[in-house]
Amino acid sequence: MEKLIEEIITRARAIAREKGRATVLIDGRCASGKSTLGAALAERLGANLFHMDDFFLPFDKKTPERLGRP
């Protein structure tokens, strides 16, 4: 995974130099390593990391019944 991380960092830095900033989006299946990759990139780049799970439901709708459904 180190080679992938370095490649993403290189590209993100190049885009940031050209555009002023860069956003890296990571998509994939469940348990595919998105959070692990995101944490590694955020740490190395000194960047913010946002998890889409945080936006899945508003807090008031995160009931045990609702979270128990796929």
KOLNU-464557 format. One record per residue (C-alpha): x, y, z; residue number from 1; residue in one letter. Coordinates in Angstrom, 1 decimal. Example, Ala and Ser with C-alpha at 12.3 -4.5 7.8 and 13.67 -1.06 7.14 Angstrom:
<rec px="12.3" py="-4.5" pz="7.8" k="1" r="a"/>
<rec px="13.7" py="-1.1" pz="7.1" k="2" r="s"/>
***
This chain:
<rec px="0.0" py="0.0" pz="0.0" k="1" r="m"/>
<rec px="3.0" py="2.3" pz="0.5" k="2" r="e"/>
<rec px="3.5" py="2.7" pz="-3.2" k="3" r="k"/>
<rec px="-0.2" py="3.7" pz="-3.7" k="4" r="l"/>
<rec px="0.1" py="6.2" pz="-0.8" k="5" r="i"/>
<rec px="3.2" py="7.8" pz="-2.4" k="6" r="e"/>
<rec px="1.5" py="8.0" pz="-5.8" k="7" r="e"/>
<rec px="-1.6" py="9.7" pz="-4.4" k="8" r="i"/>
<rec px="0.5" py="12.1" pz="-2.4" k="9" r="i"/>
<rec px="2.6" py="13.0" pz="-5.4" k="10" r="t"/>
<rec px="-0.5" py="13.7" pz="-7.5" k="11" r="r"/>
<rec px="-2.4" py="15.6" pz="-4.7" k="12" r="a"/>
<rec px="0.6" py="17.8" pz="-4.2" k="13" r="r"/>
<rec px="1.0" py="18.5" pz="-7.9" k="14" r="a"/>
<rec px="-2.7" py="19.4" pz="-8.2" k="15" r="i"/>
<rec px="-2.4" py="21.6" pz="-5.1" k="16" r="a"/>
<rec px="0.5" py="23.5" pz="-6.6" k="17" r="r"/>
<rec px="-1.4" py="24.1" pz="-9.8" k="18" r="e"/>
<rec px="-4.9" py="24.8" pz="-8.4" k="19" r="k"/>
<rec px="-4.2" py="26.0" pz="-4.9" k="20" r="g"/>
<rec px="-5.6" py="22.9" pz="-3.1" k="21" r="r"/>
<rec px="-6.5" py="19.3" pz="-3.8" k="22" r="a"/>
<rec px="-9.3" py="17.1" pz="-2.6" k="23" r="t"/>
<rec px="-8.8" py="13.3" pz="-2.5" k="24" r="v"/>
<rec px="-11.9" py="11.1" pz="-2.6" k="25" r="l"/>
<rec px="-11.8" py="7.5" pz="-1.8" k="26" r="i"/>
<rec px="-14.6" py="5.1" pz="-2.8" k="27" r="d"/>
<rec px="-14.8" py="1.3" pz="-2.5" k="28" r="g"/>
<rec px="-16.6" py="-1.7" pz="-1.1" k="29" r="r"/>
<rec px="-17.1" py="-2.4" pz="2.6" k="30" r="c"/>
<rec px="-13.9" py="-3.4" pz="4.4" k="31" r="a"/>
<rec px="-11.8" py="-2.6" pz="1.4" k="32" r="s"/>
<rec px="-9.4" py="-0.3" pz="3.3" k="33" r="g"/>
<rec px="-10.8" py="3.1" pz="2.6" k="34" r="k"/>
<rec px="-10.5" py="4.3" pz="6.2" k="35" r="s"/>
<rec px="-7.0" py="2.9" pz="6.5" k="36" r="t"/>
<rec px="-5.9" py="4.6" pz="3.3" k="37" r="l"/>
<rec px="-7.6" py="7.8" pz="4.3" k="38" r="g"/>
<rec px="-6.0" py="7.9" pz="7.7" k="39" r="a"/>
<rec px="-2.6" py="7.3" pz="6.2" k="40" r="a"/>
<rec px="-3.0" py="10.1" pz="3.6" k="41" r="l"/>
<rec px="-4.4" py="12.5" pz="6.2" k="42" r="a"/>
<rec px="-1.5" py="11.9" pz="8.5" k="43" r="e"/>
<rec px="1.2" py="12.2" pz="5.8" k="44" r="r"/>
<rec px="-0.4" py="15.2" pz="4.1" k="45" r="l"/>
<rec px="-1.4" py="17.0" pz="7.4" k="46" r="g"/>
<rec px="-4.9" py="17.1" pz="5.9" k="47" r="a"/>
<rec px="-8.4" py="16.8" pz="7.2" k="48" r="n"/>
<rec px="-10.2" py="13.5" pz="7.0" k="49" r="l"/>
<rec px="-14.0" py="13.3" pz="6.6" k="50" r="f"/>
<rec px="-15.8" py="10.0" pz="6.8" k="51" r="h"/>
<rec px="-19.1" py="9.7" pz="4.8" k="52" r="m"/>
<rec px="-20.5" py="7.6" pz="7.6" k="53" r="d"/>
<rec px="-20.6" py="10.8" pz="9.6" k="54" r="d"/>
<rec px="-23.1" py="12.1" pz="7.1" k="55" r="f"/>
<rec px="-25.2" py="8.9" pz="6.6" k="56" r="f"/>
<rec px="-28.0" py="10.1" pz="8.9" k="57" r="l"/>
<rec px="-28.7" py="13.2" pz="10.9" k="58" r="p"/>
<rec px="-27.8" py="12.5" pz="14.6" k="59" r="f"/>
<rec px="-31.5" py="12.6" pz="15.7" k="60" r="d"/>
<rec px="-32.3" py="9.8" pz="13.2" k="61" r="k"/>
<rec px="-29.5" py="7.5" pz="14.3" k="62" r="k"/>
<rec px="-31.8" py="5.3" pz="16.4" k="63" r="t"/>
<rec px="-31.0" py="1.6" pz="17.2" k="64" r="p"/>
<rec px="-33.9" py="0.6" pz="14.9" k="65" r="e"/>
<rec px="-32.8" py="2.6" pz="12.0" k="66" r="r"/>
<rec px="-29.1" py="1.7" pz="12.3" k="67" r="l"/>
<rec px="-30.1" py="-2.0" pz="12.5" k="68" r="g"/>
<rec px="-31.4" py="-1.9" pz="8.9" k="69" r="r"/>
<rec px="-29.1" py="-2.2" pz="5.9" k="70" r="p"/>
***
